Amino acid sequence: MPDRPDHLRRLREFAALLVLWMLVMYGLSILGMPRAFTPLSFRYLHINRGVFGLLNFALFYTAIRLVFPQFLEHRKWGRLAAGLILLLAVATLAKFTVADHFFRDEVLLLGSRDGKPLYKTFWMYVRTEIWTNAIVLCAALAYVLFFAWLAEDKRRKQLALQKQDAEFAILKMQLNAHFLMNSLNSIYSLALVRSPQVVVAAHTLSQILEYMTEQPPVAGYRTRLSDELRYLEDFIAMQRLRTGCQDCVRMRVSGDPAAFGIAPLLLVPFVENAFKHGVANRPEQPVEISVDCSGEGFGFTVRNFKTRKRKDQSGGIGLVNVRKRLELVYPGQYELTIRETEQEYSSHLQIHWENGHSMHSGGR
């Protein structure tokens, strides 16, 4: 049956609540009893906390399963009032009936007059049970509101994650489109001069696009740092083909990139920015890239010499989006420092791993 797991879950919840309820009933009463226990005191304990404890639990459980959940769902005060009145009437009548038939002397006896025992009437019993019923219903309301708050908090967190993933997907799409436009321009430049490197560039671009499309638009996803660096090397290879300068980029890696994970497509915009706005075809003024990864964190530095002529008057989308993505995937865990002089431009990203390190959670 499709509802069997939910039925079993409700049954386990009922059993757990019942055991907890009876433990509280008996525990509080035993703590308040005198040290000298007698058979009579135990009898009163079992009647008031055992038998009537079960009846009060029935009142509690009916309230948390029917009356209060329906009110939270429909928010109709008239239905709530009617449900509570009906529930209290049934519960009080049931308890009075049990007391009147089985425990008159223990529960209903008021004393004696002219040698005859006096017992509480139904309405007298109703008045004495008002506070007991009120406490049970308050406990039921607190229980329902607490778990409703937990469910709402979980829902808010899920919505926040969905919103975060949607924002991340939009930023990823913008970065991919921007990168693809620049890459196609580079291949077009090679094709104009009939360079035999066009085939190599097209193959490298296909590898880059394959990696980019493999990365899910999920803010919490982490790919292997070694895969991200391989993707970065493919990008650099395309730039070398475009400029024809093999020694214009120097990259140094320290640590073990395969042992760590990072948010994908996070590093290329820094290098792309260096090629767009810096000198990229002079071996004596190379673009310098430094990667440091350890158990404490990840450091990434890109340094380039500035060109006098700005290459892309519409530039800036890459680093602007990187800042937004960093806030989404590493809130409070990163430091981004940009330094600019008349001759040089440098950017340094420092990421502090969660729990001391960020292990791989995906990759190609």
C-alpha positions, 0 to 999 in steps of 0.5 A: 500500500502506498501509505504504509510507510506513513502509517508506520511512522504515525504508529511509531510517533504515537507509541513514543509520545505515549511512553513519554507522556506516561513517564512524565505523569508517573515521574512527577507524581513519584517525586512529589510523593512521601518516602513511605509508599503504601499500597493505598498511595500506589493505588491512587497513583495508578488511578490518577496517573495511569488510568486518567493519564491515558485518558488525558493523553487521548485528549492531547493526541486528538488535539494535536492530530485533528483540532489544532492542525485543522485550524492551522490549515484553514484558520477558521476560529469558529471551527476551532472553538466548536472542535475544542468544545466538542473535544472537551465535552467528550473527554470530560464525559469519558473521564466522569463515566470511568470515575463513576463506574470504577473509581467513585471512592478514589476520584468522586468522593467528597466526604460523608454527611450523616454517615452517608458518602457524598460524591461529586456530581457531573457538573462539579466534576467538570469544574474540577477538571477545567485546569487539567484540561486547559493544561493538556490543551496548552501542551497540545498547542505548544507541541503543534506550534513547535513542529509547525515552526520547524516545518516552516523553517525547513520550508524557508531554508529549502526556498532559500536554497532554490533561490540561491541555486536559481541565482547561481544558474543565472550567473553561470549562464552569463559567465558561460555566454561571455566566455563563449563569445570571447573564445569564438572571437579568438578562433575567428581571429585565427581563421582570418589569418588561415592559421593551422591552429584553428583545428587545435583551438576548436578541439580545445574549445570543445573540451572546455564546453564539455566541462562547462556543461557537466557542472550542475547549476547548484551552489553547493556543488564542488568539483575537483580542484585538479579538474578546475585547473585542467579547465583553466589550462585549456583556456590558457592554451586557447589564449596562447594559440590566439596570441602566438606567445607560449611564454606569455603565461606562467602558472605555478601550482603548489599542494595537491589539487586532487585532494580538494574541491572547489566551486566550478568555473570560479577561476577563469574570469580572473585569467580572462580579465588579465588577457582582456585588459593586460599585456598578453603577447610579451614574454618579458611581461607575462601573466603570472598565475599562482595556485596554493592549496592546503588543508587550511585554504586555497589561494589564487593570484593573477598578476598582469601588466596593464596595456595602455589601450583598453581591449574591451570597453564593456568588460567587467561582467566576469569579475562582477559575477565572480563576486556575486558567485563568491557570496553565494557559494562561500559566504564569509569564507573568502577574501578577494583583494584587487590591487591596481597601479599604473603598470600592474593589475593583480587579484588575489582570492583566498578561500577558507575551507569548511571544516578545515578542508573542502573535499571533492564532491563531483567532477569529470 
